Amino acid sequence: MAINRKAIIDNFSKFDFAGNDKGLIEGFGVLVNQLPTSFWNGFAERLTMQAPPEMLEATEYLLYNAAHECGYHTGYGIITSPEWDAGVKPMLEKIPEDILHGAFAVFTAWGWAQTEVVELIPEKKMVVRAYNYYESDVVSFGKSPKASAYMIRGVCAAFMDLAYGGPYDKTGKSGINTFQCVQTKGIECGDDYGEFVVTKG
């Protein structure tokens, strides 16, 4: 693999993004915001804990799907950005596999989750491990009975969509949802790391 994860993480972790007067940060073709992780965790936990048992699966899917759509568009913005061209593109040899490894290095650099691809079968399957991620902070209240890393799940599926799902479609009518992700382990569930398995949907 030609990707130098350490160099990417070191370089991209130095980026300083400032929000406008509304708290929005413009970058990579999208608008993002910066809020405490406790806000996002609390939001997801309140939704899932208050959902009736028969609605829990649908509620969790909506959280996952929101991350999937966000990851698809934001991910495309990242891998087509001048910052990517300067810091990652020169390392790319095997495409799109090196792009996937580079994207998860950027994902780590920006503090969303310490992630790496541990298995990749092109066009078929990817396994990602996360050793630190904000959604696992719920373990501070005790071991959870459910895996709750909806954001990482969605982003993993989105990155595979970008790699193997066909040309990027800003309307979301094609390209996205070619792949789906399930979380098989979670720090919030008492495991040593989170594990995410992506396969064709």
Buried (B, 14 or more C-beta within 10 A) or exposed (E): EEBBBEEBBEBBEEEEEEEEEEEEBEBBEBEBEEEEEEEBBEEBBEBBEEBEEEEBEEBBEEBBBBBBBBBBBBBBBBBEBEBBEEBBBEBBEEEBBBBBBBBBBBBBBBEBBBBBBEEBEEBEBBBBBBBBBBBBBBBEEEEBEBBBBBBBBBBBBBBBBBBBBEEBBEEEEEBBBBBBBBBEBBBBBEBEBBBBBBBEE
